[in-house]
Amino acid sequence: MSEYCLLLRKDLREPVPPVQWPQGFTLAALSEELLQPVHALLSLGYADGNGSIEALQDWQHHLLHDAEYDPDLCFVLLFEGQAVAVAQTWTSAYLKDLVVHPRHQGQGLGSALLHHVFAVFQQRREACVDLKVMEHNHTARRLYQKHGMVLIQREAL
């Protein structure tokens, strides 16, 4: 049985709703201190087979040496000083990773991060934001569709 991923796109030429951060959460850019906690969060988020992440040292090396990496475009939500959600984007207006810790799902963090990503890239005058999602990841697909992301392409893995 083949697995598929879907390329989704958000058109940024339309107005983007304002970001509403849930109370008690703070936004931070990825920093040296947050590399390990963000990696742990990504590992937890992809443990169910809806994505994958390299070992910490390999991930850190590839991230820091990627031409599209900008720490200011990796958005980390903190709650009581702990990383609980992350949206990692590339300079090409591509959302590489979006993960919310299971204990904090259902609080609007994914929606808030998506709105923030859309607003940031709209301010950078990008026409759209793209991402890929596993076809079987129905929870993520519902979130993305709810926020106006449309299917561009279906790819076999």
SULCOR-V459069 format. One record per backbone hydrogen bond with DSSP energy under -1.0 kcal/mol. CO is the residue of the C=O (numbers start at 1). NH is the residue of the N-H. If there is no record, write none. Layout:
<<CO | NH> <CO | NH>>
This chain:
<<3 | 157> <4 | 135> <5 | 155> <6 | 133> <7 | 152> <7 | 153> <8 | 131> <9 | 150> <10 | 129> <22 | 25> <26 | 78> <28 | 76> <34 | 38> <35 | 39> <36 | 40> <37 | 41> <38 | 42> <39 | 43> <40 | 44> <41 | 45> <42 | 46> <44 | 47> <46 | 49> <55 | 59> <56 | 60> <57 | 61> <58 | 62> <59 | 63> <60 | 64> <61 | 65> <63 | 66> <66 | 69> <68 | 91> <70 | 73> <71 | 30> <71 | 74> <73 | 89> <74 | 30> <75 | 87> <76 | 28> <77 | 84> <77 | 85> <78 | 26> <79 | 82> <82 | 79> <84 | 101> <85 | 77> <86 | 99> <87 | 75> <88 | 96> <88 | 97> <90 | 93> <93 | 130> <94 | 90> <97 | 88> <99 | 86> <101 | 104> <108 | 112> <109 | 113> <110 | 114> <111 | 115> <112 | 116> <113 | 117> <114 | 118> <115 | 119> <116 | 120> <117 | 121> <118 | 122> <119 | 123> <120 | 124> <121 | 126> <122 | 125> <127 | 12> <129 | 10> <130 | 95> <131 | 8> <133 | 6> <134 | 137> <136 | 138> <137 | 141> <138 | 142> <139 | 143> <140 | 144> <141 | 145> <142 | 146> <143 | 147> <144 | 149> <145 | 148> <150 | 9> <153 | 7> <155 | 5>>
